[in-house]
Amino acid sequence: MVLNLRLFQKTSDLENKVDSFFLKLAEAGVIYRLAVRNYLREGLSKEYKTHFEKVCDIETSADTLRSEIKLAIYSDMLIPDSRGDVLGLLETADEVFSLMKTSLWAFSIEAPTIDEELVPGYRRLTNMVAKAVDELATGARVFFQSPHLVSSYVAKVNLYEKEADKLSTNLKKQIFSSKRELALKLHLREFVDRIDSIADHAEDVADRLTIYAIKRQS
């Protein structure tokens, strides 16, 4: 990939590591979706635990890549004009990994009881969040080659985030209009918020991506 119409001209190793970081973000989004869908079907099954462990492993690998990229940029004095943008993008994107992991961790520890009538709402919300993460990862990868194309991916992230907000609001209304105990309602709402927060943060990262893309083209 290339940055600043060839920011990574002589740094193919760095280029590959940055690309791998965002590929891992996309992969984590896919596995996160599978994990939640599996929990909604079967609870804390062996398959759920496998997905959870996979997301943890991906996050660990991404953290290693981020550290290696940061070290290379500073120790080898690479891309001095854009290092802040690149590192800022990586660090904020890393929070998306963390939110996915902590969400799955909460499912595994607290094991919320999600009744059948709520399952479709949680499933739709998770699907929308996963789409936002995927578009963010793709947009970030495109940024390093063709910054003028970033806006279309950011627009999709924003669209999916807004849809996720609508779905989370509807799901909360469904939860609180039921006859469940208040403590259970609050518990279920917490998991709606945990899932939705991933799309919220993906949108925040996408906003940064927009600014960085504009700077690259100016």
C-alpha positions as CSV (number, residue, x, y, z in Angstrom):
1,M,0.0,0.0,0.0
2,V,1.0,3.6,-0.4
3,L,0.6,6.6,1.7
4,N,0.8,10.2,0.5
5,L,0.7,8.9,-3.0
6,R,3.8,6.8,-2.0
7,L,4.3,7.4,1.7
8,F,5.6,3.8,2.0
9,Q,7.9,4.0,-1.0
10,K,10.9,2.3,0.6
11,T,9.3,0.7,3.6
12,S,7.5,-2.4,2.3
13,D,7.8,-4.2,5.6
14,L,6.1,-1.3,7.4
15,E,3.5,-1.2,4.7
16,N,2.7,-4.9,5.1
17,K,2.4,-4.6,8.9
18,V,-0.1,-1.7,8.6
19,D,-2.1,-3.6,6.1
20,S,-2.1,-6.7,8.3
21,F,-3.2,-4.7,11.3
22,F,-6.4,-3.6,9.5
23,L,-6.9,-7.1,8.0
24,K,-7.0,-8.3,11.6
25,L,-9.5,-5.7,12.5
26,A,-11.8,-7.0,9.8
27,E,-11.2,-10.6,10.8
28,A,-12.0,-9.7,14.5
29,G,-15.3,-8.1,13.4
30,V,-16.3,-11.3,11.6
31,I,-15.4,-13.6,14.5
32,Y,-17.1,-11.2,17.0
33,R,-20.4,-11.5,15.0
34,L,-20.1,-15.3,14.9
35,A,-19.5,-15.4,18.7
36,V,-22.5,-13.3,19.6
37,R,-24.8,-15.2,17.2
38,N,-23.5,-18.4,18.7
39,Y,-24.3,-17.2,22.2
40,L,-27.8,-16.2,21.2
41,R,-28.4,-19.7,19.9
42,E,-26.6,-21.8,22.4
43,G,-25.3,-19.7,25.3
44,L,-21.8,-20.4,26.6
45,S,-21.1,-23.2,24.2
46,K,-17.7,-24.6,23.3
47,E,-18.0,-22.9,20.0
48,Y,-18.6,-19.5,21.7
49,K,-15.5,-19.9,23.8
50,T,-13.5,-20.8,20.7
51,H,-14.7,-17.6,19.0
52,F,-13.9,-15.6,22.1
53,E,-10.4,-17.0,22.3
54,K,-9.9,-16.3,18.6
55,V,-10.8,-12.6,19.1
56,C,-8.4,-12.4,22.0
57,D,-5.6,-13.9,19.9
58,I,-6.3,-11.5,17.0
59,E,-6.2,-8.6,19.4
60,T,-2.9,-9.7,20.8
61,S,-1.4,-10.1,17.3
62,A,-2.7,-6.6,16.4
63,D,-1.1,-5.1,19.5
64,T,2.2,-6.7,18.6
65,L,1.9,-5.3,15.1
66,R,1.1,-1.8,16.4
67,S,4.1,-1.9,18.7
68,E,6.4,-3.0,15.9
69,I,5.0,-0.3,13.6
70,K,5.5,2.4,16.2
71,L,9.0,1.2,16.9
72,A,9.9,1.2,13.2
73,I,8.5,4.6,12.6
74,Y,10.4,6.2,15.4
75,S,13.7,4.2,15.4
76,D,14.1,4.4,11.7
77,M,12.7,7.9,11.4
78,L,10.1,6.8,8.8
79,I,7.3,9.0,7.4
80,P,8.1,11.9,9.7
81,D,5.4,14.1,8.1
82,S,2.6,11.6,8.6
83,R,3.7,9.5,11.6
84,G,1.3,11.2,14.0
85,D,-1.7,10.4,11.7
86,V,-0.7,6.8,11.2
87,L,-0.1,6.1,14.8
88,G,-3.3,8.0,15.8
89,L,-5.3,5.9,13.4
90,L,-3.8,2.7,14.7
91,E,-4.3,3.6,18.4
92,T,-7.9,4.6,18.0
93,A,-8.6,1.5,15.9
94,D,-7.1,-0.6,18.6
95,E,-9.9,0.5,20.9
96,V,-12.3,-1.2,18.5
97,F,-10.5,-4.5,19.2
98,S,-10.7,-3.8,22.9
99,L,-14.4,-3.1,22.8
100,M,-15.1,-6.4,21.0
101,K,-13.0,-8.4,23.4
102,T,-14.5,-6.8,26.5
103,S,-18.0,-7.3,25.1
104,L,-17.4,-11.0,24.6
105,W,-15.7,-11.2,28.0
106,A,-18.8,-9.8,29.6
107,F,-21.0,-12.4,27.9
108,S,-18.7,-15.2,29.1
109,I,-18.6,-13.9,32.7
110,E,-22.1,-12.6,33.2
111,A,-24.0,-15.0,30.9
112,P,-27.1,-12.8,30.4
113,T,-30.4,-14.6,29.9
114,I,-31.7,-13.4,26.6
115,D,-35.2,-14.5,25.9
116,E,-36.2,-15.8,22.5
117,E,-38.2,-12.7,21.6
118,L,-35.2,-10.5,22.1
119,V,-32.8,-12.6,20.1
120,P,-33.7,-11.1,16.6
121,G,-33.0,-7.6,17.9
122,Y,-29.6,-8.5,19.4
123,R,-28.7,-10.4,16.2
124,R,-29.6,-7.5,13.9
125,L,-27.7,-5.1,16.1
126,T,-24.6,-7.3,16.0
127,N,-24.8,-7.7,12.3
128,M,-24.9,-3.9,11.8
129,V,-22.0,-3.4,14.2
130,A,-19.9,-6.0,12.3
131,K,-20.7,-4.2,9.0
132,A,-19.4,-0.9,10.5
133,V,-16.2,-2.5,11.6
134,D,-15.6,-4.1,8.2
135,E,-16.2,-0.9,6.3
136,L,-13.8,0.9,8.7
137,A,-11.1,-1.7,8.2
138,T,-11.5,-1.6,4.4
139,G,-11.5,2.2,4.4
140,A,-8.4,2.4,6.5
141,R,-6.6,0.0,4.1
142,V,-7.7,2.1,1.1
143,F,-6.5,5.2,2.8
144,F,-2.9,4.2,2.4
145,Q,-3.3,3.8,-1.4
146,S,-6.2,6.0,-2.6
147,P,-7.2,8.6,0.0
148,H,-9.7,10.1,-2.4
149,L,-11.8,6.9,-2.1
150,V,-12.0,7.0,1.7
151,S,-15.1,9.0,1.9
152,S,-17.3,6.3,0.4
153,Y,-16.2,3.9,3.1
154,V,-16.6,6.4,5.9
155,A,-20.1,7.1,4.6
156,K,-21.0,3.4,5.0
157,V,-19.5,3.4,8.5
158,N,-21.7,6.4,9.4
159,L,-24.7,4.7,7.8
160,Y,-24.3,1.5,9.7
161,E,-23.6,3.3,13.0
162,K,-26.9,5.2,12.6
163,E,-28.7,2.0,11.9
164,A,-27.1,0.4,14.9
165,D,-28.3,3.3,17.1
166,K,-31.9,2.8,15.8
167,L,-31.7,-0.9,16.4
168,S,-30.3,-0.4,19.9
169,T,-33.0,2.1,20.7
170,N,-35.8,-0.2,19.5
171,L,-34.3,-3.1,21.4
172,K,-34.1,-1.1,24.6
173,K,-37.7,-0.1,24.2
174,Q,-38.7,-3.7,23.8
175,I,-36.7,-4.6,26.9
176,F,-38.2,-1.9,29.1
177,S,-41.7,-2.3,27.9
178,S,-41.7,-6.0,29.1
179,K,-42.7,-7.3,32.5
180,R,-39.2,-8.4,33.4
181,E,-37.6,-7.5,36.7
182,L,-35.9,-4.1,36.6
183,A,-32.5,-5.7,37.4
184,L,-32.8,-8.0,34.4
185,K,-33.9,-5.1,32.2
186,L,-30.8,-3.1,33.2
187,H,-28.6,-6.1,32.6
188,L,-30.0,-6.7,29.2
189,R,-29.6,-3.0,28.3
190,E,-26.0,-3.1,29.4
191,F,-25.3,-5.7,26.7
192,V,-27.1,-3.7,24.1
193,D,-24.8,-0.7,25.0
194,R,-21.7,-2.9,24.9
195,I,-22.5,-4.1,21.4
196,D,-23.6,-0.6,20.1
197,S,-20.5,1.1,21.5
198,I,-18.4,-0.8,19.0
199,A,-20.2,0.9,16.1
200,D,-20.0,4.3,18.0
201,H,-16.2,4.0,18.3
202,A,-15.9,2.8,14.7
203,E,-17.6,6.0,13.6
204,D,-15.2,8.0,15.7
205,V,-12.2,6.3,14.0
206,A,-13.8,6.9,10.6
207,D,-14.1,10.6,11.4
208,R,-10.4,10.7,12.1
209,L,-9.8,8.8,8.8
210,T,-11.8,11.5,7.0
211,I,-9.5,14.3,8.4
212,Y,-6.4,12.3,7.6
213,A,-7.5,11.7,4.0
214,I,-8.3,15.4,3.5
215,K,-4.8,16.3,4.8
216,R,-3.2,13.8,2.4
217,Q,-4.9,15.3,-0.6
218,S,-4.2,19.0,0.3
